[in-house]
Structures are given as C-alpha cells and as structure tokens.
Amino acid sequence: MFIPNYAMTSDAPLLELTNVSKRFDAPEGAPAILVLEGISLRMQRGDSLAIIGPSGSGKSTLLHIIGTLDQPTAGEVMLNGQDLSRLDEKTLAAVRNRQIGFVFQFHYLLPQCTVLENVLVPTLAGQTVGAKTGVARSTSTEEKKNANANSVEAARQAQEKPYDRAVRLLKRVGLAERLAHHPGQLSGGERQRVAVVRALINEPQLLLADEPTGALDQSSAEQLAQLLIELNREEGVALVLVTHARDLARRMGRVLELKQGHLLPCGDTK
C-alpha cells in the first residue's frame, strides 16, 4: 500500500484523533484498566503542543498511539488524511520512518557509530522498508550490507540530499565539530541534540518528543527546549511534547493536560 506524503491544504488537519480510548487487560480477571477515554485532538502542520500530567496518567501511551507504536482500543487516528488503523505493519513501519520523528528521554544512539552515521541510520532503514511499501526510496543490497560500517559513504554516493541535510542540521544545532565523534565522547546535552537531528533527518511532518529534557541538567535542558522550539518553526514540523516541566510546556503554542484519561485544556502552566 502506498502512503502519500503530500502537503495538506491549510484547513485540513495534519493529525486528527477522534474518540481515542485505550484499555489494558488486568491479570486474574480483574477489571480492565482504562488509561485513555474519548481523546479527540486536531493539529495543523507547524503547530506545537505540550501534553502535561502526573506520572502514570497515560501521556506516553497517548504519544505511542499517535506515533503508531501502540494501537488504540477504540477510536480513530488520522495522519495526512490516512486512517492509520487500516495499514498493515510494514506500511506502518514506513509511516513511522518517513512521516514521524521520535525523541525520547534516552538518546538511543548506536555507540559504535559516529554522530553523522547515527543521524543517517534512519535514511538507510527507510530504503529497506520503502522497497516493500512504496513509501521510501529503494536501496541496493550492497548498501544495506554497509549500513553500519559505511553508512556515511553509502549515503554520500546514493543519497546526497540526506547527507547534506544531516551535515546542515548538525551544524545548526552546534555540532559542526562533532561529526566524527562517537556518543561516548559527547555530553548528555550533545547526545540529545544528535537524537533530535536523527528524528528530523527524513523530513517528517510530525515530531513526537517524550520527556526529551528529563535526563538533562538545567542548562542543557533549557538549550534543548529552545532548540526544539526553533526547529519547530524553521522546519515547519508539527511538535507534540510530553513533559512534566510546566515552564517548558508554556512555551508551546498550546498546552493540554491529561487527567483521569481525558485530555483537557490547561489554563495554568505556571
């Protein structure tokens, strides 16, 4: 199945959730646990949204459903006008790779790869998935074999655009002198900046950030927060941020709070 990656009209939502609910089965016949109930949400391209709430309220579950890492028990999730529940697993993998970027609390960088190689890994995965779904570019068998050891050279030869984009974005986030470094040679803040660039390398329309500053010191957290805000504007990517930090949340265009399974407007983010 082909997933179009087209530009939405100005009034059509990029992301739309309608009456999304999520239940988890409880052990030994106990009542199911209702985590999300009747969640509805619309976002346009370039919007920024913060979702706040106490630990265990379902924030990450909601983010995983939006990012197709989990399925709702009921309701509908639309991305670019496409009902994600109707897609098979291979096509969903292509959607995640090409249209959605993820940033987590931990960077999940490959320790054996350089900064530049880590950023380019999703472009190589996109080639493999796309060959079967029609979503991404094709790749040769030899390029697949060289994904780790020669990922930079493969990208330089076969995908000049991703290589150039990786270098440009790494320079943009202040890592121009770190392209050949490995994750172990970077600070925590630098590793998270690499993770942000990796999330943006395939030019996604939607960026999902799950507590991206949670493991950072105050100074690094502030720098990363400002970077996410600036990239949201510069790259035109919609940003959904899950956070406990209300000072960060109030810098987003909109703030919603998850309470007892319901997503509600939040008037107090101080």
C-alpha positions in Angstrom: 0.0 0.0 0.0 1.4 3.4 -0.9 1.3 6.1 1.7 1.1 9.6 0.1 3.4 12.2 1.6 1.7 15.2 0.3 1.2 18.7 1.7 -2.2 19.2 3.4 -4.4 22.2 2.5 -4.3 25.0 5.0 -7.6 24.0 6.7 -7.0 20.2 6.7 -5.5 18.8 9.9 -2.2 17.0 9.7 -3.1 14.9 12.7 -6.6 14.1 13.9 -7.6 11.9 16.8 -11.3 11.1 17.3 -12.7 9.5 20.4 -9.5 7.5 21.1 -9.6 5.2 24.1 -7.1 2.7 25.5 -7.7 -0.1 27.9 -5.2 -2.6 29.4 -6.3 -6.0 30.5 -5.7 -6.7 34.2 -4.4 -10.1 35.5 -6.6 -12.8 37.0 -9.9 -11.5 35.7 -9.7 -8.1 37.4 -11.4 -5.2 35.6 -9.6 -3.7 32.7 -7.6 -0.5 33.3 -8.9 2.5 31.3 -6.0 4.8 30.6 -7.4 7.0 27.9 -11.0 7.8 27.2 -12.6 9.7 24.4 -9.5 11.6 23.4 -10.1 14.0 20.4 -7.4 16.2 19.0 -6.6 18.2 15.8 -3.2 19.6 14.8 -2.1 21.5 11.7 1.3 21.4 10.1 3.8 23.5 12.1 1.7 23.5 15.3 3.3 22.9 18.7 1.5 21.2 21.6 2.6 20.2 25.1 0.8 17.5 27.0 1.3 17.5 30.7 0.0 15.4 33.6 1.2 13.3 36.5 3.3 10.1 36.2 1.0 7.2 35.2 -1.7 9.4 33.6 -1.2 8.0 30.2 0.9 10.7 28.5 3.4 8.3 26.9 0.7 5.8 26.0 -1.1 8.6 24.1 2.2 9.6 22.4 2.8 6.0 21.4 -0.6 5.7 19.9 -0.1 8.9 17.8 3.3 7.5 16.7 1.8 4.1 15.7 3.9 2.3 18.4 0.7 1.2 20.0 -2.9 0.8 18.9 -6.0 2.3 20.5 -8.7 0.1 21.9 -11.3 2.3 20.2 -11.3 5.5 18.1 -9.5 6.7 15.1 -6.1 8.2 14.4 -5.7 10.1 11.1 -2.3 11.3 9.7 -2.3 13.2 6.5 -5.9 12.1 5.9 -4.9 8.4 6.2 -6.6 6.2 8.8 -3.6 4.5 10.4 -5.7 1.6 11.8 -6.2 0.4 8.2 -2.5 0.0 7.5 -0.5 -3.2 7.8 2.6 -3.5 9.9 5.1 -3.0 7.1 3.3 0.1 5.9 3.0 1.5 9.4 6.8 1.0 9.8 7.3 3.1 6.7 5.0 5.8 8.0 7.0 5.9 11.2 10.2 6.1 9.3 9.2 8.7 6.7 6.5 10.9 8.3 7.1 10.8 12.1 10.2 11.6 14.1 10.7 10.5 17.7 12.8 11.9 20.5 12.9 10.1 23.8 14.3 10.8 27.3 17.2 8.5 26.4 19.0 9.2 23.2 19.3 5.5 21.9 22.4 6.3 19.8 24.4 3.5 18.4 27.7 3.6 20.4 29.8 2.1 17.5 28.7 4.7 15.0 29.8 8.3 14.7 27.5 11.2 15.2 27.0 11.6 11.4 26.4 7.8 11.0 23.8 7.8 13.8 21.9 10.6 12.1 21.9 8.8 8.8 20.7 5.4 10.1 17.0 6.2 9.5 17.6 7.0 5.9 19.1 3.6 5.3 16.2 1.9 7.2 13.8 3.9 5.1 15.3 2.5 1.9 14.8 -1.1 3.2 11.2 -0.5 4.3 10.4 1.6 1.2 11.4 -1.2 -1.2 8.4 -3.2 0.1 5.8 -0.4 0.7 6.5 2.3 -1.9 6.9 4.9 0.8 10.6 5.4 0.7 13.5 5.3 -1.7 14.9 2.0 -2.9 18.4 0.7 -2.0 20.9 -1.8 -3.3 21.8 -5.0 -1.4 25.4 -3.8 -1.1 24.3 -0.5 0.5 22.2 -2.5 3.0 25.2 -4.6 4.0 27.3 -1.4 4.6 24.6 0.3 6.7 26.8 0.4 9.8 30.4 0.4 8.7 30.0 2.5 5.6 26.7 4.3 6.2 28.2 7.8 5.6 29.8 6.8 2.3 26.7 4.9 1.1 24.6 8.0 1.9 27.1 10.3 0.2 27.0 8.2 -3.0 23.4 7.2 -3.2 21.6 9.9 -1.2 23.3 13.2 -1.4 20.3 15.1 -0.1 20.1 13.2 3.2 23.9 13.5 3.7 23.7 17.3 3.1 20.7 17.6 5.3 22.5 15.7 8.1 25.5 18.0 8.0 23.4 21.1 7.8 21.2 20.2 10.8 24.2 19.1 12.9 25.8 22.4 12.2 22.5 24.1 13.0 22.4 22.5 16.5 26.0 23.4 17.2 27.7 20.1 16.5 29.7 21.0 13.4 32.9 19.9 15.2 31.4 16.6 16.4 30.5 14.8 13.2 33.2 12.2 13.6 32.8 11.8 17.3 31.1 8.7 18.9 28.3 9.1 21.5 30.7 8.2 24.4 32.7 11.3 23.5 29.7 13.7 23.9 27.9 15.3 26.8 24.4 14.4 27.7 23.0 17.5 26.0 25.0 16.9 22.9 23.7 13.4 22.6 20.2 14.6 22.8 20.8 17.2 20.1 22.1 14.3 17.9 18.9 12.4 18.7 16.8 15.5 17.6 18.7 15.7 14.3 18.2 12.0 13.7 14.5 12.4 14.3 14.4 15.2 11.6 16.6 13.6 9.0 13.8 12.1 6.9 11.9 15.4 6.9 9.0 14.2 9.0 5.8 16.2 9.2 5.3 15.3 12.9 7.9 15.3 15.7 7.0 13.4 18.9 9.1 14.2 22.0 8.6 12.1 25.2 10.2 13.9 28.2 13.3 14.9 26.0 14.8 17.1 28.7 14.1 14.7 31.6 17.6 13.3 31.9 19.5 16.6 31.4 20.8 19.2 33.8 19.0 22.5 33.9 21.3 24.3 31.5 21.3 21.5 28.9 17.5 21.1 29.3 17.0 24.8 28.6 19.2 24.7 25.5 17.4 21.6 24.1 14.0 23.2 24.8 14.9 26.3 22.9 16.3 24.2 20.1 13.0 22.2 19.7 11.0 25.4 19.6 13.3 26.9 16.9 13.3 23.8 14.8 9.5 23.5 15.0 9.4 27.0 13.4 12.3 26.6 11.0 11.5 23.1 9.7 7.7 23.6 9.7 7.3 20.3 11.6 4.3 19.8 14.0 5.6 19.2 17.5 3.9 17.2 20.3 5.8 17.3 23.5 5.1 15.2 26.6 6.7 16.8 29.7 6.4 17.3 33.5 8.1 20.7 33.1 5.4 23.3 33.1 8.0 26.1 32.3 8.8 24.2 29.1 5.1 23.4 28.3 4.0 27.0 28.4 6.5 27.8 25.6 4.4 25.6 23.2 1.6 27.0 21.1 -1.0 25.1 23.1 -1.0 23.1 26.4 -3.3 20.2 27.3 -3.5 18.2 30.5 -4.2 14.5 30.8 -6.5 13.9 33.8 -8.2 10.7 34.6 -8.0 9.6 31.0 -9.3 12.8 29.5 -7.3 15.4 27.6 -8.3 18.9 28.8 -7.3 22.5 28.2 -4.8 23.7 30.7 -5.1 27.3 31.8 -2.4 27.2 34.5 1.1 26.2 33.3 3.0 28.2 35.9 
